Amino acid sequence: MRRVIVDTSQRLQLSGPTALDGLERVAHRLRQRGTSIIDLGRFVPQIAPDAELMDGFHSRLTQASAAQQAPDNSDRSFRTEAARWFRERFGVRLSPIRGLLPIAGVRQAIYELALALINPGDAVGIPDPSYPLYRTATVYVGGHVVPVALTRAGDYLPNLDQLDAAGRRPRILFLNYPHNPTSRPTDRAFFAELVRWARRRNVIVVQDFAYGEIYYDQDPPISLLSVPGARQVAVELHSFSFTYNLPGLKLGFAVGHPDILAALEQVQHQLGSRPGRVALETGIDALAAYPRIARANNEEYGRRRERVARGLDGLGWTYRRPVAGPFVWVPVPRRRDDVRMARRLLSRAGVLVAPGSAFGEGGEGFLRLSVAMDVETTTEAFTRLGRLWPERLEQMRRAWGSSDSRG
C-alpha cells in the first residue's frame, strides 16, 4: 500500500529545531547507549516542590471533581489571591477581573497572544538573542520578525533609537527580563524609557517575567507594571513553573492592559486552554506560601550559582556572573564555533550546554549554562570538563582570558 506523502507546513519549516534541540537529540541517543549525560543546558527546576503544597495537590487529585473544568469560584479566588500577591510584591494594585488573567503557562500564553494580536505581515520586535519561542509564535501566525539587537556593549538592553532608525515600527515588542539567555535584569529607568517610547509609537509590549523570582545579590527584579503608564501599553507574564518548581502544573497569570487581557481570554475560550480547578486551587496555596518557597529556592540556586562560578574559574573561562535569573553566559575562546564547542563538550565529557546561536545570531560565540542541577551533579560536570584537556588547561585559560576578566 502506498504511503501518503506528508509535507509539513511552511510555518513549521521556518520555525525548525534550534542547535540546542539537535544536541538534545544526540544526548538522548547517548543515554540510550548507556552514557551518563549531565544537562547544564536547559533549565527545568530540579528542586522538589514544597511538601505542604504537594499535600494539598494530592488531596485535590483524589476528589471526584478534580477532572472538571474550574468553577467560577476557583477562578475568582485565584484572581483575588494573585492580585493580593502582586500588591504585596510590587506595590501595584490590580483589578482581579480586568487587570489579571490566569493562564495555562507562559509558553501557551505567548502563542495565544500571537493569535490574539498579530495579523499576517505585522512587524514584531524579537530580541536577538532571546528565547526562540517569541520568533516561533510570530512565524506561526504570519508575522514579520524584526530583530532587535541585544549586545554585550549595550548591556543586553534594546536600543530603542536604533529600532526607530530601522524604519519599520513593530506592532508588538517581546521582552524578557531577567533575560534568557544572559540573565541580565533591568531597572526602573529602562522600563520608564520603554513605556514612554511605546506610548508615543502605539507599540504593545509583552514582558515575559518567567524568571522574575530567581535572584541572588541584589534587590528582587521589578515588574514592568510598577512603572507609571505601563498598564496602558503592556502585558506581563508570570510563571509558577520556576517560582514554585511546578512545571507540570501549567499555570501562571498575565497582568496589564485590560484590552489585551480580554483578547487573550477570548483566545483561551476558543482553544479551551483555561487552567483547571486543581491547578488554580494549588496556585492559591502556592501564592500564600510564596515567602517560604521563594526564600528556600533562592538559597539553593545561590549555592548552585557559586558552584558553577567556581567551576568556570577553575577552567579559566570568562563569564557573565548572574545577579538574577538561572543562566550563566559564557563567551567561547577566540576563533571557536559555539555549536562545535557544545558538541565537543557533549561527546567527550557527557556535559550538555546550550550553544548561544540557538538564541539567535546575537548569541553566536557564547555558551549558556544553567543552575538547574544540584551542587554535587554540577561538581561532577566540571570535573569531567577539567579532564578534557589536562595538558592544555593553561592554554585554554589564556584563550578564554584570566578569571579576573569576568563579564
Stockholm file with secondary structure:
# STOCKHOLM 1.0

chainA/1-407         MRRVIVDTSQRLQLSGPTALDGLERVAHRLRQRGTSIIDLGRFVPQIAPDAELMDGFHSRLTQASAAQQAPDNSDRSFRTEAARWFRERFGVRLSPIRGLLPIAGVRQAIYELALALINPGDAVGIPDPSYPLYRTATVYVGGHVVPVALTRAGDYLPNLDQLDAAGRRPRILFLNYPHNPTSRPTDRAFFAELVRWARRRNVIVVQDFAYGEIYYDQDPPISLLSVPGARQVAVELHSFSFTYNLPGLKLGFAVGHPDILAALEQVQHQLGSRPGRVALETGIDALAAYPRIARANNEEYGRRRERVARGLDGLGWTYRRPVAGPFVWVPVPRRRDDVRMARRLLSRAGVLVAPGSAFGEGGEGFLRLSVAMDVETTTEAFTRLGRLWPERLEQMRRAWGSSDSRG
#=GR chainA/1-407 SS CCCCCCCCCHHHHHTCCCHHHHHHHHHHHHHHTTCCCEECSSCCCCSCCCHHHHHHHHHHHTSGGGGSCCCHHHHHHHHHHHHHHHHHHHSCCCCTTTSEEEESCHHHHHHHHHHHHCCTTCEEEEEESCCTHHHHHHHHTTCEEEEEECCTTTTTCCCHHHHHHTSCCCSEEEECSSCTTTCCCCCHHHHHHHHHHHHHHTCEEEEECTTTTCBSSSSCCCCGGGSTTGGGTEEEEEEHHHHTTCGGGCCEEEEECHHHHHHHHHHHHHHTCCCCHHHHHHHHHHHHTHHHHHHHHHHHHHHHHHHHHHHHHHHTCCCBCCSBSSEEEEECCTTCCHHHHHHHHHHHHCEECEEGGGGCGGGTTEEEEESCSCHHHHHHHHHHHHHHSGGGHHHHHHHHCCGGGCC
#=GC SS_cons         CCCCCCCCCHHHHHTCCCHHHHHHHHHHHHHHTTCCCEECSSCCCCSCCCHHHHHHHHHHHTSGGGGSCCCHHHHHHHHHHHHHHHHHHHSCCCCTTTSEEEESCHHHHHHHHHHHHCCTTCEEEEEESCCTHHHHHHHHTTCEEEEEECCTTTTTCCCHHHHHHTSCCCSEEEECSSCTTTCCCCCHHHHHHHHHHHHHHTCEEEEECTTTTCBSSSSCCCCGGGSTTGGGTEEEEEEHHHHTTCGGGCCEEEEECHHHHHHHHHHHHHHTCCCCHHHHHHHHHHHHTHHHHHHHHHHHHHHHHHHHHHHHHHHTCCCBCCSBSSEEEEECCTTCCHHHHHHHHHHHHCEECEEGGGGCGGGTTEEEEESCSCHHHHHHHHHHHHHHSGGGHHHHHHHHCCGGGCC
//
